[in-house]
Amino acid sequence: MDDKGEKFVHVHPTSEEKTLFETKFDKPGIYKVWGEFKFHDKVNSYPFVIEVKKKKKGEFI
Protein backbone atom coordinates (compact mmCIF):
# COMPACT_ATOMS: atom_id res chain seq x y z
CA MET A 1 0.00 0.00 0.00
CA ASP A 2 1.39 3.42 -0.87
CA ASP A 3 1.83 6.23 1.66
CA LYS A 4 -1.54 7.76 0.73
CA GLY A 5 -3.43 4.49 1.11
CA GLU A 6 -4.64 4.73 -2.49
CA LYS A 7 -2.74 1.96 -4.29
CA PHE A 8 -2.10 -1.61 -3.33
CA VAL A 9 -0.73 -4.74 -4.96
CA HIS A 10 -1.51 -8.36 -4.12
CA VAL A 11 1.23 -10.87 -4.92
CA HIS A 12 1.88 -14.56 -4.30
CA PRO A 13 5.21 -16.35 -3.80
CA THR A 14 7.20 -17.04 -6.95
CA SER A 15 8.77 -20.17 -5.48
CA GLU A 16 7.51 -23.15 -3.53
CA GLU A 17 10.99 -23.84 -2.15
CA LYS A 18 11.91 -20.34 -0.87
CA THR A 19 10.05 -17.38 0.61
CA LEU A 20 10.38 -15.19 -2.49
CA PHE A 21 8.03 -12.51 -3.83
CA GLU A 22 8.40 -10.22 -6.84
CA THR A 23 6.54 -7.04 -7.73
CA LYS A 24 7.06 -3.66 -9.40
CA PHE A 25 6.34 -0.22 -8.00
CA ASP A 26 5.02 2.73 -10.03
CA LYS A 27 7.23 5.26 -8.29
CA PRO A 28 9.67 5.69 -5.42
CA GLY A 29 8.25 6.26 -1.95
CA ILE A 30 7.29 4.69 1.36
CA TYR A 31 5.11 1.57 1.19
CA LYS A 32 3.53 -0.67 3.82
CA VAL A 33 3.79 -4.39 3.12
CA TRP A 34 2.12 -7.29 4.91
CA GLY A 35 3.38 -10.83 4.68
CA GLU A 36 0.94 -13.60 5.52
CA PHE A 37 2.30 -17.06 6.27
CA LYS A 38 0.45 -20.18 7.28
CA PHE A 39 2.07 -22.44 9.88
CA HIS A 40 0.23 -25.48 11.23
CA ASP A 41 -3.18 -24.22 10.00
CA LYS A 42 -2.70 -20.77 11.60
CA VAL A 43 -2.24 -17.64 9.44
CA ASN A 44 0.31 -15.16 10.82
CA SER A 45 0.56 -11.59 9.46
CA TYR A 46 3.73 -9.52 9.62
CA PRO A 47 3.75 -5.80 8.69
CA PHE A 48 6.78 -4.08 7.13
CA VAL A 49 7.45 -0.50 6.03
CA ILE A 50 9.80 -0.24 3.05
CA GLU A 51 11.30 2.61 1.06
CA VAL A 52 11.44 2.18 -2.72
CA LYS A 53 14.25 4.24 -4.26
CA LYS A 54 14.98 5.09 -7.86
CA LYS A 55 17.89 2.96 -9.14
CA LYS A 56 18.29 4.04 -12.74
CA LYS A 57 16.03 5.74 -15.19
CA GLY A 58 12.77 3.81 -15.14
CA GLU A 59 13.90 1.27 -12.52
CA PHE A 60 13.26 1.18 -8.77
CA ILE A 61 14.88 -0.79 -5.97
trRosetta pair geometry for C-beta under 8 A, 3 or more apart (Angstrom, degrees):
i j d omega theta_ij theta_ji phi_ij phi_ji
1 5 5.9 10 172 -120 119 51
1 7 7.0 154 -148 85 48 50
1 8 4.5 -16 -90 -94 72 97
1 31 6.5 150 70 -162 40 76
1 32 4.9 -16 58 59 98 95
1 33 7.9 -176 19 -74 69 40
2 5 7.0 -117 73 -31 69 17
2 6 6.0 -31 58 50 118 77
2 7 4.6 43 -4 51 119 96
2 8 7.6 -130 -2 -69 71 53
2 29 6.2 28 -150 102 94 141
2 30 7.8 99 -166 82 56 57
2 31 5.8 -44 -104 -105 44 82
3 29 5.6 -118 -6 165 117 118
3 30 4.6 68 -73 70 117 95
3 31 7.1 -89 -44 -80 70 41
4 7 7.7 53 62 9 96 81
7 26 7.1 -44 154 12 169 133
9 23 5.4 119 127 -158 150 142
11 21 5.2 106 113 -165 129 109
11 22 7.0 -157 -168 68 146 43
11 23 4.9 -112 -55 -68 150 114
12 21 7.6 -167 112 -120 17 93
13 16 7.1 118 111 -80 128 42
13 19 6.7 -87 -118 -143 124 45
13 20 6.1 87 -159 63 85 57
13 21 5.9 -76 -106 -79 50 73
14 20 5.2 -70 54 108 93 99
14 21 6.5 139 -5 -120 93 27
14 22 5.2 26 -35 6 145 106
15 18 4.5 14 97 48 144 82
15 19 7.8 -92 70 -42 105 7
15 20 4.5 44 19 43 117 119
19 37 7.7 -21 -120 -100 126 126
21 35 8.0 -146 -17 -110 147 100
24 60 7.5 115 -163 48 69 110
25 28 7.4 90 115 -86 132 29
25 29 7.7 -158 171 40 135 88
25 31 6.9 -119 -115 -45 132 150
25 52 4.7 -30 58 -158 168 168
25 60 5.1 -76 62 84 107 153
27 52 7.7 119 111 97 38 126
27 60 7.4 148 -168 -75 15 146
28 51 7.8 22 -174 172 87 75
28 52 5.1 -155 -135 104 52 82
28 53 5.5 35 -132 -130 121 26
28 54 4.9 -71 -51 -40 132 80
28 60 5.8 -173 -76 -127 71 118
29 51 7.4 -122 129 -147 22 63
29 52 5.9 5 46 51 51 98
30 49 6.5 -1 -173 -177 99 99
30 50 7.5 162 -153 85 53 40
30 51 5.6 -29 -97 -101 66 72
30 52 7.9 -168 -78 17 18 75
31 49 7.4 164 84 -156 41 54
31 50 5.4 -19 64 64 91 88
31 51 7.8 157 19 -97 75 23
31 52 6.1 38 -3 -15 120 110
32 47 6.5 -18 -172 -164 99 102
32 48 7.3 154 -160 82 52 48
32 49 5.6 -28 -102 -101 68 71
32 50 8.0 155 -99 20 20 72
33 47 7.3 142 81 -159 47 52
33 48 4.5 -20 66 65 97 99
33 49 7.6 169 20 -90 77 21
33 50 5.8 19 -2 1 123 115
34 45 5.5 -11 -173 -167 112 103
34 46 6.9 148 -158 73 60 43
34 47 5.3 -29 -99 -98 77 64
34 48 7.4 174 -84 20 29 74
35 45 7.2 154 80 -154 46 51
35 46 4.7 -15 59 59 96 99
35 48 6.9 40 -10 -6 101 115
36 43 5.7 1 -174 -173 104 104
36 44 7.1 162 -152 81 54 43
36 45 5.1 -20 -98 -98 80 75
36 46 7.8 -180 -78 19 35 70
37 43 7.3 154 79 -152 31 57
37 44 5.4 -21 64 61 83 94
37 46 7.4 10 8 1 106 111
38 41 7.1 5 -178 -115 103 14
38 42 6.9 158 -153 76 63 34
38 43 5.1 -31 -94 -93 79 67
38 44 7.6 165 -93 15 28 72
39 42 5.9 -28 70 62 71 87
39 44 6.3 3 17 -2 107 119
52 60 5.0 26 171 167 106 126
52 61 7.1 167 -157 82 64 35
53 60 6.7 160 82 -159 32 77
53 61 5.5 -19 64 61 85 88
54 59 7.4 108 -164 83 61 53
54 60 5.8 -53 -104 -105 44 72
54 61 7.9 56 152 17 6 79
55 59 4.5 -51 61 106 111 102
55 60 6.0 154 -1 -133 93 14
55 61 4.4 93 -64 -24 114 104
56 59 4.7 27 52 41 82 114
